Amino acid sequence: MDISNIHPAIFNKQEQLDLQYPLLHRDYEFLKYDSFLCASAVIERKLSDIAEGIKNGTTSIIGRLKEEHIVEVLEMVRASRVINDRHKKLFFY
């Protein structure tokens, strides 16, 4: 079975490596193979830009994380020193 790889540049950065969350193909039909959700950086987007992208077809929703995985990702990010407190308060609580 194929698997996506974590970028080699972070293998020696444990705090970033700790923010790689495994996503398994068996849990998500939109995945072609096992993969990782990289939660080591926050990308801020305006809700209006996301909505416009959906409307004009440049953005699509391909699935939704299972609730238990959302909880685990939130806990992982909240415990991290990589994500700053501002982003944690705005997006992860």
Secondary structure, DSSP 8 states (H G I E B T S, - for coil): --B----GGGTT-HHHHTTEEEE-GGG-TT-SSBEEEE-SS-----HHHHHHHHHHTS--------HHHHHHHHHHHHH-SSS-HHHHHHH--
